[in-house]
Amino acid sequence: MSFTVFLGNLPAWVTADDIRSWLTAENLVADAIKVIRNPETQESKGFAFIEAPNREEMEAIIRRFDRAPLEGRLLRANQAQPPKPKAQLKAEAKARREAKKAQRNPQQPRSAFAAELAKVL
């Protein structure tokens, strides 16, 4: 079983070394830390994953960092969810695009007069 913590709402400047030093200062242990970055620009996407050695350590990391203030924002920490299959991600993205399109172009109900005029023309 994986004991991975999602740490979100991070400022762009945060590195894995920063997170490691925060954990060390709190006497918490991590097996691995990965700050997620944009592959093209290498800028942080504002979140990271922390691999804890066991459930107790994972829960301690979550308790310490969830809703902790940093530069006027509140960090979010919770147990990471397993990644979704790519097919499911594509289907969800398509559904969001279609919902947005429907919001932009709602079908207006026609009046009886407009319906009759459309038939004639």
Secondary structure as UniProt FT lines:
FT   STRAND          4..8
FT   TURN            12..13
FT   HELIX           16..25
FT   TURN            26..27
FT   STRAND          32..37
FT   TURN            39..41
FT   STRAND          44..51
FT   HELIX           55..65
FT   TURN            66..67
FT   STRAND          69..70
FT   TURN            71..72
FT   STRAND          73..74
FT   STRAND          76..79
FT   HELIX           86..104
FT   HELIX           112..120
//
